[in-house]
Amino acid sequence: MSHRLDYAKAAPEGYKAFGAVYVAVQKSGLPKELVDLVYLRVSQINGCTFCIDMHSRDLLKAGLAVDKLVLVPAWREGGAVFSARERAALAWAETVTRVADTGVPDAEYDAASAEFNKKELADLTYAIGLMNAFNRLGVSFRATPAAAVHAAQAA
């Protein structure tokens, strides 16, 4: 898979606008690890190798245990590895990311609302929407993950 386009250079104003949303999410008060877990799960669903690589590395660098990282795709079966809040965020991330299939049912909203106040849920949904947008850019333009860069350099 070869890189198609550097979208940040081709359209810097759009990239800056997404960057502003990213900063707003960072300043939202949501825990960084929670947001990064959501970014990772959304990226896994969308198959964005660049973002999967980046957010996995970010989580590991921040001290997330490998045991937890490898269970993110199967978090529902992870038991106590994930807190109730993390499980609610991951469930919300999945239903919002798959909106065309799920329609985001009331039960999913009610479950997320039980763990997050209105502002937190709005901020979490901004994060999910942002990552979905970045995933679409990454997949469409074949952003090269760091792991692929390192493998090419080693070859």
Buried (B, 14 or more C-beta within 10 A) or exposed (E): EEEEEEBBEEEEEEBEEBEEBBEEBEEBEBEEBBBBBBBBBBBBBBEBBBBBBBBBEBBEEEEBEEEBBEBBBEBEEBEEBBEEBBBBBBBBBBBBBBEEEEEBEEEBBEBBBEBBEEEBBEBBBBBBBBBBBBBEBBBEBEBBBEBBEEEEEEE
